[in-house]
Amino acid sequence: MQAKSPGVNPLIKVGFVLYVALICLWSLPRAPRDLRVLASPRATPEMRAAVRKPTPYEELLIANDRHVRGGPAGRVLLTTGLWQYWDMFAPNPSVNDFWVTADITTRSGRVIPYEYPRVSQVPILRKYRSERHRKYVERTRLSDFSYAQPYLANYIARQVPFDPGDPPSIVTVYVHEREIQPPGQPQPNHEKRLWFRRAVQPDEVRPR
Amino acid sequence: MMRRIWKEFDETLFGYGSPVTLGLFRIVFCALVVIGLSLTATNFSDVFTERGLVPAALAERWTNGIPRLNVLSGVTAAPLTAAVIGTTILAAFCAMMGLGTRVATIVMAIGIVSLHHRNPFILNSGDTLMRVTAIYLAVSPCGRACSLDRVIGLWRGTAPTEHAPISLWPQRLIQIQLSVVYFFTVLLKWGGNTWRDGTATWYPPQLAEFARFGFPPFFDQGIFLRIGTYGTLLIELALATLVWSPRFRKWVLLGGLGLHAIIEWRFNIPMFAFVIVSLYICHYEGHEVKAWAERLSQRFSRFRVNVAAPEGRKWREAPARALTALGLFGTVEYGGSGNAKPAAAWARSPGAWLALPVWKSLLFQATEEAPARKTKGRP
């Protein structure tokens, strides 16, 4: 039951249609990792020759990465906060169950154990809060965000009480993880693996 | 033929209609923003300060040199960051009440975008949807209905008695955004082997750090696993497509509500289910929402009260209309002579609850001296 339109500004109409097209293109999957070099404007002919030939669909995704995500329209989305990803549980749900612990070694060699916040260990009312910590680790474990590791090391070093005369010098971070197996198969136990080890500076980890 | 199709397309996207849906959606969505940001603020030190997980330098690195809308860019002072969070929550609260709606929604949108650019490492899809929807609300006339702005306009006599129609393109944009969310999540999922072989819903509940409440074990086995996996894809696809058909809309949205109720029960994803489900409101037209409210009003008719003016005074027309607008489902009327129940007046007027300290004064100001004639009761 819509009233007769007195008329929307044609510029708004054009902008509306372009914007919808843009967010649809932006939301398409990225090109497969092994072909992403083809989307880079800096890729040399040798680099292009070194990768396999993409399928027509992959060609489309490469062009989208190059001209939409990497172009001026994509930058508008990034700048304004309209960027978006809808990869919930996709392409496959995560199979990696993990939590994080660390050993903080002080200058004198004393080792202080630390457990990073774990969603499964907190009461129900605090789970929402802890999920932000879990999400942070899930993201920074990706190779694209490995540059966040020194900041995580500093954060961990600040979480334990220590003698100002014997400040933390090295943070060793471990991931306790297991890969969920398909239904009907035996599930493995968590294994403790070294994630990274970083030296920390005393002025970065002053006590609170 | 083409002209007819274009005309229908044009009227669907850019036609005019009732602002009630956007008004109702604004209240629900902004309430979720207040709750969501308040929950995030409980992690303030860890999430937004230099001593937390993401100092400003790390956030800058994430931008990859591309400028981002972020009033906190380069800010390292925690009190300033806290002030931005506080201002954003206050703006969301004002937007929820519909007080200074245009300014409040713009401040809310800038605040949310800035906070997300200040720490993008902790965001989930619910946060992303909250951010883009806040921007859509900021460019929409969502304060034209269900708002204190309208009540103030009615009091002053500057707002029309009936809602003036608005262009519905912001509401359509929110509907399209919802379809984009569901369509592309299905497209991406179809690229995964576990979704194709019908076992995808087995995995998330096994993640001890992600799961919340349990379900009976048989739900994750055999045929139920396949029903869950393929059912998820079907419901999401329907939410992207069939939901636009009035014939299927109700059933598709009920399917979506069920799907997100299960996700919210089983998994710990802050605010995601609530935010995405709140957008479902926009699939209903303003006149449908109004008709629903009128049906409820009839059902609540036995709670209806009539508040009479005090002796020697009479109701001023415009303010009485404004006070009536504060009520829920028309359960309070001002003006007639009858049983005076001033306590019932505020108790049944959710829009008035914030004004309780000055409620009696408001009632008095809404009246004027009457010609010498006795009326029953007093406010």
Chai-1 contact restraints between the chains, C-beta under 6 A:
chainA,res_idxA,chainB,res_idxB,connection_type,confidence,min_distance_angstrom,max_distance_angstrom,comment,restraint_id
A,M1,B,H287,contact,1.0,0.0,6.0,A-B,restraint_1
A,Q2,B,G15,contact,1.0,0.0,6.0,A-B,restraint_2
A,Q2,B,Y16,contact,1.0,0.0,6.0,A-B,restraint_3
A,Q2,B,G17,contact,1.0,0.0,6.0,A-B,restraint_4
A,A3,B,Y16,contact,1.0,0.0,6.0,A-B,restraint_5
A,A3,B,P165,contact,1.0,0.0,6.0,A-B,restraint_6
A,S5,B,G15,contact,1.0,0.0,6.0,A-B,restraint_7
A,S5,B,Y16,contact,1.0,0.0,6.0,A-B,restraint_8
A,V8,B,F14,contact,1.0,0.0,6.0,A-B,restraint_9
A,V8,B,S167,contact,1.0,0.0,6.0,A-B,restraint_10
A,F16,B,W169,contact,1.0,0.0,6.0,A-B,restraint_11
A,V20,B,I176,contact,1.0,0.0,6.0,A-B,restraint_12
A,I23,B,V180,contact,1.0,0.0,6.0,A-B,restraint_13
A,S27,B,V180,contact,1.0,0.0,6.0,A-B,restraint_14
A,S27,B,F184,contact,1.0,0.0,6.0,A-B,restraint_15
A,P29,B,L188,contact,1.0,0.0,6.0,A-B,restraint_16
A,R75,B,I66,contact,1.0,0.0,6.0,A-B,restraint_17
A,L78,B,I66,contact,1.0,0.0,6.0,A-B,restraint_18
A,T79,B,P67,contact,1.0,0.0,6.0,A-B,restraint_19
A,T79,B,R68,contact,1.0,0.0,6.0,A-B,restraint_20
A,T80,B,L69,contact,1.0,0.0,6.0,A-B,restraint_21
A,G81,B,L69,contact,1.0,0.0,6.0,A-B,restraint_22
A,G81,B,V113,contact,1.0,0.0,6.0,A-B,restraint_23
A,G81,B,R131,contact,1.0,0.0,6.0,A-B,restraint_24
A,L82,B,V132,contact,1.0,0.0,6.0,A-B,restraint_25
A,Q84,B,T128,contact,1.0,0.0,6.0,A-B,restraint_26
A,Q84,B,V132,contact,1.0,0.0,6.0,A-B,restraint_27
A,W86,B,V181,contact,1.0,0.0,6.0,A-B,restraint_28
A,W86,B,F184,contact,1.0,0.0,6.0,A-B,restraint_29
A,W86,B,T185,contact,1.0,0.0,6.0,A-B,restraint_30
A,D87,B,L188,contact,1.0,0.0,6.0,A-B,restraint_31
A,M88,B,S125,contact,1.0,0.0,6.0,A-B,restraint_32
A,M88,B,T185,contact,1.0,0.0,6.0,A-B,restraint_33
A,A90,B,T185,contact,1.0,0.0,6.0,A-B,restraint_34
A,A90,B,L188,contact,1.0,0.0,6.0,A-B,restraint_35
A,A90,B,K189,contact,1.0,0.0,6.0,A-B,restraint_36
A,P91,B,L188,contact,1.0,0.0,6.0,A-B,restraint_37
A,P91,B,G191,contact,1.0,0.0,6.0,A-B,restraint_38
A,P91,B,G192,contact,1.0,0.0,6.0,A-B,restraint_39
A,N92,B,G192,contact,1.0,0.0,6.0,A-B,restraint_40
A,N92,B,T194,contact,1.0,0.0,6.0,A-B,restraint_41
A,P93,B,A200,contact,1.0,0.0,6.0,A-B,restraint_42
A,P93,B,Y203,contact,1.0,0.0,6.0,A-B,restraint_43
A,P93,B,P204,contact,1.0,0.0,6.0,A-B,restraint_44
A,V95,B,Y203,contact,1.0,0.0,6.0,A-B,restraint_45
A,D97,B,L207,contact,1.0,0.0,6.0,A-B,restraint_46
A,D97,B,A208,contact,1.0,0.0,6.0,A-B,restraint_47
A,W99,B,E209,contact,1.0,0.0,6.0,A-B,restraint_48
A,V119,B,E209,contact,1.0,0.0,6.0,A-B,restraint_49
A,V119,B,N268,contact,1.0,0.0,6.0,A-B,restraint_50
A,S120,B,A208,contact,1.0,0.0,6.0,A-B,restraint_51
A,S120,B,E209,contact,1.0,0.0,6.0,A-B,restraint_52
A,K127,B,N268,contact,1.0,0.0,6.0,A-B,restraint_53
A,Y128,B,L39,contact,1.0,0.0,6.0,A-B,restraint_54
A,Y128,B,P270,contact,1.0,0.0,6.0,A-B,restraint_55
A,R129,B,T42,contact,1.0,0.0,6.0,A-B,restraint_56
A,R129,B,N43,contact,1.0,0.0,6.0,A-B,restraint_57
A,E131,B,N268,contact,1.0,0.0,6.0,A-B,restraint_58
A,E131,B,P270,contact,1.0,0.0,6.0,A-B,restraint_59
A,R132,B,N43,contact,1.0,0.0,6.0,A-B,restraint_60
A,R132,B,I122,contact,1.0,0.0,6.0,A-B,restraint_61
A,R134,B,E209,contact,1.0,0.0,6.0,A-B,restraint_62
A,K135,B,I122,contact,1.0,0.0,6.0,A-B,restraint_63
A,Y136,B,L53,contact,1.0,0.0,6.0,A-B,restraint_64
A,Y136,B,F121,contact,1.0,0.0,6.0,A-B,restraint_65
A,Y136,B,I122,contact,1.0,0.0,6.0,A-B,restraint_66
A,R139,B,F121,contact,1.0,0.0,6.0,A-B,restraint_67
A,Y147,B,R61,contact,1.0,0.0,6.0,A-B,restraint_68
A,A148,B,L58,contact,1.0,0.0,6.0,A-B,restraint_69
A,Y151,B,L58,contact,1.0,0.0,6.0,A-B,restraint_70
A,Y155,B,L53,contact,1.0,0.0,6.0,A-B,restraint_71
A,R158,B,R51,contact,1.0,0.0,6.0,A-B,restraint_72
A,I180,B,Y203,contact,1.0,0.0,6.0,A-B,restraint_73
A,I180,B,Q206,contact,1.0,0.0,6.0,A-B,restraint_74
A,P182,B,T199,contact,1.0,0.0,6.0,A-B,restraint_75
A,P183,B,T199,contact,1.0,0.0,6.0,A-B,restraint_76
A,P183,B,W202,contact,1.0,0.0,6.0,A-B,restraint_77
